[in-house]
């Protein structure tokens, strides 16, 4: 049985629609209009058209953030992907950790991004669950009433290299230089932060779990399902995927099937500032980006 960790009232969420302007060198956004609740935001996420992939001005439904999270483990790098059944789109995909940016964080979406890591990516050790830090900032421990977080050890998040083209909120350039794209099918602006996750040196036999919020009986319910961790590791070699997909439980890697796997739109080909696709097949993505395989592979940590 899933273990319920938290319940939220979706009406408490408020965001704002955006006015976005792009040139070949930069992208800028600012809020406009009246606040939207969760339902109103979803109603606005309808396809939009843009005639030029580099230069345009458009009104969008919302700002979202994703985290391309690279886990450093025993000298190897892995991207962390989570499985999500997207109720608003009627599909199931592997995707980056992501979330909607509330109105009060539109000028600091990095804060939303690291909070999403704390909420969606749970790291269990035999001694308890790991909290995290980003620089000098402690990440929230959103499930501390239900889970026992360790007091002596924590994981660390740090930024990786930022995107070449700046993104600004009005005149303020965003910290850590996220990548950006306008997702035309959902009329949304998405920022992608590249972050690195490092575990404590004495951390062994770890297990990874994904916690996602699902709308049930008018509430957003976050549950932990041990039988379905729903978090996957995508091994990298020299910056390219190896073509494998793994899970990690009690320090042991296990291969996961990639048959019939779809990836979210953040893995689709970007056309200037635009992304046209809703999703992309795993095999099509690998064919486009290429693969690289190491000489050996460690299967325990």
TORKOL-4160 file (C-alpha; in steps of 0.2 Angstrom, whole numbers, padded with zeros to 4 digits, m for minus):
301
<pt num="1" X="0000" Y="0000" Z="0000"/>
<pt num="2" X="0006" Y="0018" Z="m0004"/>
<pt num="3" X="0011" Y="0028" Z="0011"/>
<pt num="4" X="0003" Y="0045" Z="0011"/>
<pt num="5" X="0016" Y="0058" Z="0015"/>
<pt num="6" X="0007" Y="0074" Z="0013"/>
<pt num="7" X="m0010" Y="0082" Z="0007"/>
<pt num="8" X="m0011" Y="0099" Z="m0001"/>
<pt num="9" X="m0026" Y="0110" Z="m0006"/>
<pt num="10" X="m0023" Y="0114" Z="m0024"/>
<pt num="11" X="m0033" Y="0130" Z="m0023"/>
<pt num="12" X="m0018" Y="0137" Z="m0012"/>
<pt num="13" X="m0007" Y="0137" Z="m0027"/>
<pt num="14" X="m0007" Y="0154" Z="m0037"/>
<pt num="15" X="0004" Y="0159" Z="m0052"/>
<pt num="16" X="0003" Y="0172" Z="m0066"/>
<pt num="17" X="0003" Y="0171" Z="m0085"/>
<pt num="18" X="0018" Y="0177" Z="m0094"/>
<pt num="19" X="0023" Y="0189" Z="m0108"/>
<pt num="20" X="0038" Y="0182" Z="m0116"/>
<pt num="21" X="0050" Y="0191" Z="m0129"/>
<pt num="22" X="0064" Y="0182" Z="m0137"/>
<pt num="23" X="0078" Y="0187" Z="m0149"/>
<pt num="24" X="0092" Y="0177" Z="m0156"/>
<pt num="25" X="0103" Y="0182" Z="m0141"/>
<pt num="26" X="0092" Y="0182" Z="m0126"/>
<pt num="27" X="0074" Y="0178" Z="m0119"/>
<pt num="28" X="0065" Y="0189" Z="m0107"/>
<pt num="29" X="0049" Y="0186" Z="m0097"/>
<pt num="30" X="0037" Y="0195" Z="m0085"/>
<pt num="31" X="0021" Y="0192" Z="m0077"/>
<pt num="32" X="0005" Y="0200" Z="m0083"/>
<pt num="33" X="m0014" Y="0199" Z="m0078"/>
<pt num="34" X="m0022" Y="0192" Z="m0063"/>
<pt num="35" X="m0016" Y="0177" Z="m0053"/>
<pt num="36" X="m0022" Y="0160" Z="m0058"/>
<pt num="37" X="m0026" Y="0145" Z="m0047"/>
<pt num="38" X="m0021" Y="0128" Z="m0052"/>
<pt num="39" X="m0037" Y="0124" Z="m0062"/>
<pt num="40" X="m0036" Y="0141" Z="m0071"/>
<pt num="41" X="m0018" Y="0138" Z="m0076"/>
<pt num="42" X="m0022" Y="0121" Z="m0083"/>
<pt num="43" X="m0036" Y="0128" Z="m0093"/>
<pt num="44" X="m0024" Y="0141" Z="m0101"/>
<pt num="45" X="m0012" Y="0127" Z="m0106"/>
<pt num="46" X="m0018" Y="0126" Z="m0124"/>
<pt num="47" X="m0007" Y="0125" Z="m0140"/>
<pt num="48" X="0000" Y="0142" Z="m0147"/>
<pt num="49" X="0008" Y="0147" Z="m0163"/>
<pt num="50" X="0024" Y="0156" Z="m0166"/>
<pt num="51" X="0030" Y="0161" Z="m0183"/>
<pt num="52" X="0049" Y="0164" Z="m0180"/>
<pt num="53" X="0059" Y="0152" Z="m0169"/>
<pt num="54" X="0071" Y="0165" Z="m0163"/>
<pt num="55" X="0062" Y="0182" Z="m0163"/>
<pt num="56" X="0044" Y="0183" Z="m0156"/>
<pt num="57" X="0033" Y="0190" Z="m0142"/>
<pt num="58" X="0020" Y="0179" Z="m0135"/>
<pt num="59" X="0008" Y="0177" Z="m0120"/>
<pt num="60" X="0010" Y="0160" Z="m0111"/>
<pt num="61" X="0000" Y="0151" Z="m0097"/>
<pt num="62" X="0014" Y="0148" Z="m0084"/>
<pt num="63" X="0032" Y="0146" Z="m0080"/>
<pt num="64" X="0039" Y="0129" Z="m0076"/>
<pt num="65" X="0056" Y="0123" Z="m0070"/>
<pt num="66" X="0065" Y="0106" Z="m0073"/>
<pt num="67" X="0081" Y="0100" Z="m0065"/>
<pt num="68" X="0093" Y="0090" Z="m0075"/>
<pt num="69" X="0100" Y="0082" Z="m0060"/>
<pt num="70" X="0117" Y="0073" Z="m0062"/>
<pt num="71" X="0121" Y="0060" Z="m0048"/>
<pt num="72" X="0139" Y="0057" Z="m0044"/>
<pt num="73" X="0141" Y="0040" Z="m0038"/>
<pt num="74" X="0157" Y="0029" Z="m0037"/>
<pt num="75" X="0166" Y="0039" Z="m0050"/>
<pt num="76" X="0152" Y="0038" Z="m0063"/>
<pt num="77" X="0139" Y="0051" Z="m0068"/>
<pt num="78" X="0120" Y="0047" Z="m0069"/>
<pt num="79" X="0105" Y="0058" Z="m0074"/>
<pt num="80" X="0090" Y="0055" Z="m0063"/>
<pt num="81" X="0073" Y="0053" Z="m0072"/>
<pt num="82" X="0056" Y="0050" Z="m0064"/>
<pt num="83" X="0041" Y="0042" Z="m0071"/>
<pt num="84" X="0025" Y="0052" Z="m0071"/>
<pt num="85" X="0008" Y="0048" Z="m0077"/>
<pt num="86" X="0002" Y="0065" Z="m0084"/>
<pt num="87" X="m0016" Y="0067" Z="m0081"/>
<pt num="88" X="m0018" Y="0082" Z="m0091"/>
<pt num="89" X="m0010" Y="0074" Z="m0106"/>
<pt num="90" X="m0016" Y="0056" Z="m0104"/>
<pt num="91" X="0002" Y="0048" Z="m0106"/>
<pt num="92" X="0016" Y="0041" Z="m0095"/>
<pt num="93" X="0034" Y="0047" Z="m0098"/>
<pt num="94" X="0051" Y="0047" Z="m0090"/>
<pt num="95" X="0055" Y="0065" Z="m0087"/>
<pt num="96" X="0067" Y="0077" Z="m0077"/>
<pt num="97" X="0061" Y="0082" Z="m0060"/>
<pt num="98" X="0050" Y="0097" Z="m0063"/>
<pt num="99" X="0036" Y="0108" Z="m0056"/>
<pt num="100" X="0026" Y="0124" Z="m0059"/>
<pt num="101" X="0033" Y="0140" Z="m0052"/>
<pt num="102" X="0021" Y="0150" Z="m0040"/>
<pt num="103" X="0018" Y="0168" Z="m0042"/>
<pt num="104" X="0029" Y="0173" Z="m0027"/>
<pt num="105" X="0044" Y="0164" Z="m0035"/>
<pt num="106" X="0043" Y="0170" Z="m0053"/>
<pt num="107" X="0058" Y="0181" Z="m0050"/>
<pt num="108" X="0068" Y="0167" Z="m0042"/>
<pt num="109" X="0063" Y="0150" Z="m0051"/>
<pt num="110" X="0079" Y="0142" Z="m0044"/>
<pt num="111" X="0071" Y="0141" Z="m0027"/>
<pt num="112" X="0057" Y="0132" Z="m0035"/>
<pt num="113" X="0069" Y="0120" Z="m0043"/>
<pt num="114" X="0078" Y="0115" Z="m0028"/>
<pt num="115" X="0062" Y="0113" Z="m0018"/>
<pt num="116" X="0056" Y="0101" Z="m0032"/>
<pt num="117" X="0072" Y="0091" Z="m0029"/>
<pt num="118" X="0068" Y="0090" Z="m0010"/>
<pt num="119" X="0050" Y="0085" Z="m0013"/>
<pt num="120" X="0052" Y="0072" Z="m0028"/>
<pt num="121" X="0069" Y="0064" Z="m0025"/>
<pt num="122" X="0070" Y="0054" Z="m0009"/>
<pt num="123" X="0086" Y="0046" Z="m0004"/>
<pt num="124" X="0085" Y="0032" Z="0009"/>
<pt num="125" X="0100" Y="0025" Z="0019"/>
<pt num="126" X="0100" Y="0011" Z="0032"/>
<pt num="127" X="0101" Y="0026" Z="0045"/>
<pt num="128" X="0087" Y="0036" Z="0038"/>
<pt num="129" X="0083" Y="0048" Z="0024"/>
<pt num="130" X="0095" Y="0062" Z="0018"/>
<pt num="131" X="0091" Y="0080" Z="0019"/>
<pt num="132" X="0100" Y="0092" Z="0007"/>
<pt num="133" X="0109" Y="0108" Z="0005"/>
<pt num="134" X="0112" Y="0120" Z="m0010"/>
<pt num="135" X="0127" Y="0130" Z="m0006"/>
<pt num="136" X="0123" Y="0138" Z="0011"/>
<pt num="137" X="0105" Y="0135" Z="0010"/>
<pt num="138" X="0096" Y="0120" Z="0018"/>
<pt num="139" X="0083" Y="0112" Z="0007"/>
<pt num="140" X="0066" Y="0109" Z="0015"/>
<pt num="141" X="0062" Y="0093" Z="0023"/>
<pt num="142" X="0044" Y="0092" Z="0017"/>
<pt num="143" X="0039" Y="0075" Z="0024"/>
<pt num="144" X="0048" Y="0076" Z="0041"/>
<pt num="145" X="0032" Y="0072" Z="0050"/>
<pt num="146" X="0031" Y="0055" Z="0041"/>
<pt num="147" X="0050" Y="0051" Z="0038"/>
<pt num="148" X="0065" Y="0051" Z="0049"/>
<pt num="149" X="0078" Y="0063" Z="0041"/>
<pt num="150" X="0096" Y="0060" Z="0046"/>
<pt num="151" X="0104" Y="0074" Z="0057"/>
<pt num="152" X="0122" Y="0071" Z="0054"/>
<pt num="153" X="0124" Y="0068" Z="0035"/>
<pt num="154" X="0116" Y="0077" Z="0020"/>
<pt num="155" X="0118" Y="0077" Z="0001"/>
<pt num="156" X="0124" Y="0093" Z="m0008"/>
<pt num="157" X="0117" Y="0101" Z="m0024"/>
<pt num="158" X="0129" Y="0112" Z="m0034"/>
<pt num="159" X="0126" Y="0121" Z="m0051"/>
<pt num="160" X="0134" Y="0115" Z="m0067"/>
<pt num="161" X="0139" Y="0126" Z="m0082"/>
<pt num="162" X="0125" Y="0137" Z="m0087"/>
<pt num="163" X="0117" Y="0140" Z="m0104"/>
<pt num="164" X="0125" Y="0152" Z="m0117"/>
<pt num="165" X="0110" Y="0163" Z="m0120"/>
<pt num="166" X="0104" Y="0173" Z="m0105"/>
<pt num="167" X="0086" Y="0172" Z="m0098"/>
<pt num="168" X="0080" Y="0188" Z="m0089"/>
<pt num="169" X="0065" Y="0191" Z="m0078"/>
<pt num="170" X="0062" Y="0209" Z="m0083"/>
<pt num="171" X="0079" Y="0216" Z="m0082"/>
<pt num="172" X="0085" Y="0204" Z="m0069"/>
<pt num="173" X="0097" Y="0190" Z="m0076"/>
<pt num="174" X="0092" Y="0173" Z="m0069"/>
<pt num="175" X="0105" Y="0165" Z="m0057"/>
<pt num="176" X="0114" Y="0149" Z="m0064"/>
<pt num="177" X="0109" Y="0153" Z="m0082"/>
<pt num="178" X="0096" Y="0140" Z="m0085"/>
<pt num="179" X="0092" Y="0134" Z="m0102"/>
<pt num="180" X="0075" Y="0139" Z="m0109"/>
<pt num="181" X="0062" Y="0134" Z="m0121"/>
<pt num="182" X="0044" Y="0138" Z="m0125"/>
<pt num="183" X="0033" Y="0123" Z="m0126"/>
<pt num="184" X="0020" Y="0126" Z="m0139"/>
<pt num="185" X="0008" Y="0112" Z="m0136"/>
<pt num="186" X="0005" Y="0118" Z="m0118"/>
<pt num="187" X="0009" Y="0137" Z="m0120"/>
<pt num="188" X="0022" Y="0137" Z="m0106"/>
<pt num="189" X="0039" Y="0143" Z="m0104"/>
<pt num="190" X="0051" Y="0130" Z="m0096"/>
<pt num="191" X="0068" Y="0133" Z="m0088"/>
<pt num="192" X="0080" Y="0119" Z="m0086"/>
<pt num="193" X="0093" Y="0120" Z="m0072"/>
<pt num="194" X="0109" Y="0109" Z="m0073"/>
<pt num="195" X="0113" Y="0103" Z="m0055"/>
<pt num="196" X="0125" Y="0090" Z="m0048"/>
<pt num="197" X="0120" Y="0079" Z="m0033"/>
<pt num="198" X="0134" Y="0073" Z="m0022"/>
<pt num="199" X="0131" Y="0060" Z="m0008"/>
<pt num="200" X="0141" Y="0059" Z="0009"/>
<pt num="201" X="0157" Y="0049" Z="0007"/>
<pt num="202" X="0151" Y="0037" Z="0020"/>
<pt num="203" X="0134" Y="0034" Z="0012"/>
<pt num="204" X="0131" Y="0016" Z="0007"/>
<pt num="205" X="0117" Y="0005" Z="0002"/>
<pt num="206" X="0106" Y="0019" Z="m0003"/>
<pt num="207" X="0089" Y="0018" Z="m0011"/>
<pt num="208" X="0081" Y="0031" Z="m0022"/>
<pt num="209" X="0062" Y="0034" Z="m0023"/>
<pt num="210" X="0051" Y="0047" Z="m0032"/>
<pt num="211" X="0037" Y="0055" Z="m0024"/>
<pt num="212" X="0024" Y="0064" Z="m0035"/>
<pt num="213" X="0008" Y="0073" Z="m0031"/>
<pt num="214" X="m0008" Y="0066" Z="m0038"/>
<pt num="215" X="m0025" Y="0075" Z="m0038"/>
<pt num="216" X="m0037" Y="0064" Z="m0027"/>
<pt num="217" X="m0054" Y="0069" Z="m0021"/>
<pt num="218" X="m0050" Y="0087" Z="m0023"/>
<pt num="219" X="m0033" Y="0086" Z="m0014"/>
<pt num="220" X="m0015" Y="0085" Z="m0021"/>
<pt num="221" X="m0009" Y="0069" Z="m0012"/>
<pt num="222" X="0010" Y="0064" Z="m0011"/>
<pt num="223" X="0013" Y="0046" Z="m0008"/>
<pt num="224" X="0028" Y="0034" Z="m0006"/>
<pt num="225" X="0026" Y="0018" Z="m0015"/>
<pt num="226" X="0041" Y="0006" Z="m0011"/>
<pt num="227" X="0036" Y="m0007" Z="m0023"/>
<pt num="228" X="0037" Y="0006" Z="m0037"/>
<pt num="229" X="0051" Y="0018" Z="m0034"/>
<pt num="230" X="0048" Y="0026" Z="m0051"/>
<pt num="231" X="0065" Y="0034" Z="m0051"/>
<pt num="232" X="0078" Y="0029" Z="m0064"/>
<pt num="233" X="0097" Y="0032" Z="m0067"/>
<pt num="234" X="0103" Y="0035" Z="m0084"/>
<pt num="235" X="0121" Y="0031" Z="m0085"/>
<pt num="236" X="0133" Y="0044" Z="m0094"/>
<pt num="237" X="0150" Y="0041" Z="m0102"/>
<pt num="238" X="0160" Y="0056" Z="m0108"/>
<pt num="239" X="0144" Y="0066" Z="m0107"/>
<pt num="240" X="0133" Y="0054" Z="m0118"/>
<pt num="241" X="0120" Y="0041" Z="m0112"/>
<pt num="242" X="0126" Y="0023" Z="m0113"/>
<pt num="243" X="0109" Y="0017" Z="m0118"/>
<pt num="244" X="0105" Y="0009" Z="m0102"/>
<pt num="245" X="0092" Y="0013" Z="m0089"/>
<pt num="246" X="0094" Y="0007" Z="m0071"/>
<pt num="247" X="0086" Y="0007" Z="m0054"/>
<pt num="248" X="0095" Y="0008" Z="m0037"/>
<pt num="249" X="0089" Y="m0001" Z="m0022"/>
<pt num="250" X="0099" Y="m0005" Z="m0006"/>
<pt num="251" X="0115" Y="0000" Z="m0015"/>
<pt num="252" X="0112" Y="m0012" Z="m0030"/>
<pt num="253" X="0109" Y="m0007" Z="m0048"/>
<pt num="254" X="0096" Y="m0017" Z="m0058"/>
<pt num="255" X="0093" Y="m0015" Z="m0076"/>
<pt num="256" X="0076" Y="m0008" Z="m0081"/>
<pt num="257" X="0067" Y="m0011" Z="m0098"/>
<pt num="258" X="0067" Y="0003" Z="m0111"/>
<pt num="259" X="0054" Y="m0006" Z="m0121"/>
<pt num="260" X="0040" Y="0006" Z="m0126"/>
<pt num="261" X="0048" Y="0020" Z="m0115"/>
<pt num="262" X="0043" Y="0038" Z="m0119"/>
<pt num="263" X="0053" Y="0053" Z="m0113"/>
<pt num="264" X="0045" Y="0070" Z="m0110"/>
<pt num="265" X="0047" Y="0085" Z="m0121"/>
<pt num="266" X="0063" Y="0091" Z="m0113"/>
<pt num="267" X="0072" Y="0077" Z="m0122"/>
<pt num="268" X="0064" Y="0082" Z="m0139"/>
<pt num="269" X="0074" Y="0092" Z="m0152"/>
<pt num="270" X="0074" Y="0111" Z="m0149"/>
<pt num="271" X="0070" Y="0123" Z="m0163"/>
<pt num="272" X="0078" Y="0139" Z="m0159"/>
<pt num="273" X="0068" Y="0144" Z="m0143"/>
<pt num="274" X="0054" Y="0132" Z="m0147"/>
<pt num="275" X="0049" Y="0114" Z="m0143"/>
<pt num="276" X="0035" Y="0107" Z="m0154"/>
<pt num="277" X="0033" Y="0089" Z="m0147"/>
<pt num="278" X="0024" Y="0082" Z="m0132"/>
<pt num="279" X="0035" Y="0068" Z="m0130"/>
<pt num="280" X="0049" Y="0058" Z="m0139"/>
<pt num="281" X="0052" Y="0039" Z="m0140"/>
<pt num="282" X="0067" Y="0033" Z="m0130"/>
<pt num="283" X="0075" Y="0025" Z="m0145"/>
<pt num="284" X="0073" Y="0040" Z="m0156"/>
<pt num="285" X="0081" Y="0051" Z="m0143"/>
<pt num="286" X="0096" Y="0039" Z="m0142"/>
<pt num="287" X="0098" Y="0039" Z="m0161"/>
<pt num="288" X="0098" Y="0058" Z="m0161"/>
<pt num="289" X="0110" Y="0062" Z="m0147"/>
<pt num="290" X="0121" Y="0046" Z="m0149"/>
<pt num="291" X="0128" Y="0034" Z="m0136"/>
<pt num="292" X="0145" Y="0030" Z="m0128"/>
<pt num="293" X="0149" Y="0014" Z="m0118"/>
<pt num="294" X="0163" Y="0013" Z="m0105"/>
<pt num="295" X="0174" Y="m0002" Z="m0104"/>
<pt num="296" X="0167" Y="m0008" Z="m0087"/>
<pt num="297" X="0152" Y="m0005" Z="m0076"/>
<pt num="298" X="0150" Y="m0006" Z="m0057"/>
<pt num="299" X="0134" Y="m0013" Z="m0051"/>
<pt num="300" X="0135" Y="m0009" Z="m0032"/>
<pt num="301" X="0138" Y="0005" Z="m0021"/>
